[in-house]
Amino acid sequence: MIDNSFDLREQDNTIAQVMHHVYDYYYNNDVIPTIIPDKAELEKSWRKLPISHQWSNIYLADSLTFKLRSIGYDINCGLPLEMSHGDKDKMVRVEHSRWNMEKLLIGYRALREEELKWSSIEKKEAKKARFIHHDIRPYEDLPSAEQQNDKNIIEALPMVIRYMKEHNLLHCHSKVKDNSIVRTEV
């Protein structure tokens, strides 16, 4: 299969790399990072990822603007992000729904009723060999440890937005005109 028809090196994947860092840091340390490493360190970690994980992080990064807009926050204004508990809960559920759709679109399926009884080893083997993923299900049905993955992404957003502002990754200014957002390039 040709997997290089679109060269990931030709686009700026910095935010996707940052999102990967958040996930990876938590996975290895059981805590959300408080700082984001420099670009060279982000890229070093990124190059070790399988292409499917790179795309997963790109999809996540590309969804941020829309998720934040759904709670009334314009990411391009660069203001500090403050979210209510209700906003966070909504965004966590939206993130898990996005992740579910991503996995379904690339060919995974959820466990069937009779497969729910499988051991964790059987589930892990099925994920690799047969594209069956035990986390493709409603957010409420996830074990709390798996729910935490989605919560971490949302909890890290204020830090990610600060990083974007500090590194000039916000590409346009927004103005409100007649209750709609009008964007002008900077």
C-alpha positions in Angstrom: 0.0 0.0 0.0 1.3 3.5 -0.8 1.4 5.4 2.5 3.3 8.4 1.3 0.9 10.0 -1.2 0.6 12.8 1.3 3.8 13.8 2.9 3.2 14.6 6.6 6.5 16.5 6.6 5.0 19.1 4.3 2.5 20.4 6.8 3.0 21.9 10.3 2.1 19.2 12.7 3.2 21.1 15.8 -0.2 21.0 17.5 -0.6 17.3 16.7 2.8 16.7 18.2 1.9 18.7 21.3 -1.3 16.6 21.7 0.8 13.4 21.3 3.1 14.8 24.1 0.1 15.3 26.4 -1.1 11.8 25.9 2.3 10.1 26.0 3.4 12.1 29.0 0.3 11.0 31.0 0.7 7.4 29.8 4.3 7.3 31.2 3.9 9.5 34.3 0.2 9.3 35.4 0.0 13.1 35.4 -0.7 15.8 32.7 2.4 17.7 31.7 2.9 21.2 32.9 5.3 22.2 30.2 5.7 21.4 26.5 9.2 20.5 25.3 10.9 22.3 22.5 10.2 21.6 18.9 13.2 19.3 18.4 12.0 17.1 21.3 8.4 17.0 20.0 9.6 16.0 16.5 11.9 13.3 17.9 9.0 11.7 19.7 6.8 12.2 16.6 9.1 10.4 14.3 8.9 7.3 16.5 5.1 7.1 16.1 3.5 4.7 13.7 1.8 6.6 10.8 -1.7 5.7 12.2 -0.9 7.4 15.5 0.5 10.4 13.7 -2.8 10.7 11.8 -4.8 10.2 15.0 -3.1 13.1 16.6 -3.5 15.2 13.4 -7.2 14.5 13.5 -7.4 15.5 17.2 -5.5 18.7 16.6 -7.7 19.6 13.6 -10.8 19.2 15.8 -9.8 21.6 18.5 -11.1 24.8 16.8 -14.5 23.2 16.3 -14.8 21.8 19.8 -13.8 25.1 21.4 -16.2 27.0 19.1 -19.0 24.8 20.4 -18.5 26.2 23.9 -18.2 29.8 22.5 -14.4 30.1 22.5 -12.6 31.3 19.5 -9.2 29.7 19.5 -7.7 32.3 17.2 -8.3 35.2 19.6 -5.5 33.9 21.8 -7.3 34.7 25.1 -6.8 32.4 28.1 -9.2 29.5 28.0 -11.5 29.2 31.0 -14.0 26.3 30.9 -16.8 25.5 33.3 -17.2 22.0 34.6 -20.2 21.6 32.2 -18.1 22.7 29.2 -15.3 20.3 30.2 -17.8 17.5 30.5 -19.3 18.3 27.1 -15.9 18.5 25.4 -14.7 15.2 27.0 -17.7 13.4 25.5 -17.3 15.1 22.2 -13.6 14.0 22.1 -14.5 10.4 22.8 -17.2 10.5 20.1 -14.6 11.9 17.7 -12.1 9.2 18.7 -14.9 6.5 18.2 -15.6 7.8 14.7 -11.9 8.0 13.8 -11.4 4.3 14.8 -14.6 3.2 13.0 -13.6 5.0 9.8 -10.2 3.3 9.7 -11.8 -0.1 10.0 -12.0 -1.0 13.7 -15.2 -2.3 15.2 -16.5 -2.6 18.7 -16.6 -5.8 20.7 -19.7 -7.9 20.2 -21.7 -9.0 23.2 -20.0 -12.4 23.4 -16.6 -10.8 23.0 -17.1 -8.6 26.1 -16.1 -11.6 28.3 -12.6 -11.9 26.7 -9.6 -11.5 28.9 -7.5 -8.3 28.5 -4.9 -10.4 26.6 -7.5 -11.6 24.1 -8.8 -8.1 23.6 -5.3 -6.8 23.0 -4.6 -9.5 20.5 -7.9 -8.8 18.7 -7.1 -5.1 18.5 -3.9 -5.8 16.7 -4.9 -8.8 14.5 -8.6 -8.2 13.8 -9.1 -4.4 14.3 -11.5 -5.0 17.3 -11.3 -2.2 19.9 -12.7 -2.6 23.3 -13.0 1.2 23.9 -15.4 1.8 20.9 -18.4 2.4 23.0 -20.3 5.3 24.7 -18.2 7.4 27.0 -20.4 6.5 30.0 -19.6 2.8 29.4 -15.8 3.2 29.5 -13.8 2.2 32.6 -12.7 5.3 34.5 -9.1 4.7 33.6 -10.0 5.0 29.9 -12.3 8.0 30.5 -9.2 9.7 31.9 -7.6 9.7 28.4 -10.3 12.0 27.1 -10.3 14.2 30.2 -6.5 14.7 29.9 -6.8 16.1 26.4 -9.4 18.6 27.6 -7.6 19.5 30.8 -4.5 20.3 28.7 -6.2 22.7 26.3 -5.3 25.9 28.2 -1.6 24.9 28.1 -1.9 24.0 24.4 -3.5 27.4 23.6 -0.8 29.2 25.5 1.8 27.3 23.6 0.1 28.2 20.3 0.0 31.9 21.2 3.7 31.9 22.4 4.8 30.1 19.2 2.7 32.2 16.8 0.6 29.3 15.7 -2.7 31.2 15.7 -3.1 32.1 12.1 -5.9 34.6 12.0 -7.9 37.2 14.0 -11.6 36.9 14.4 -14.1 39.7 14.4 -17.8 39.3 15.2 -20.0 40.9 12.6 -23.8 40.4 12.6 -23.4 37.5 15.1 -21.1 35.5 12.8 -17.3 35.1 12.9 -15.4 36.8 10.2 -11.8 35.8 9.8 -9.0 37.9 8.4 -5.6 36.5 7.8 -2.6 38.1 9.7 
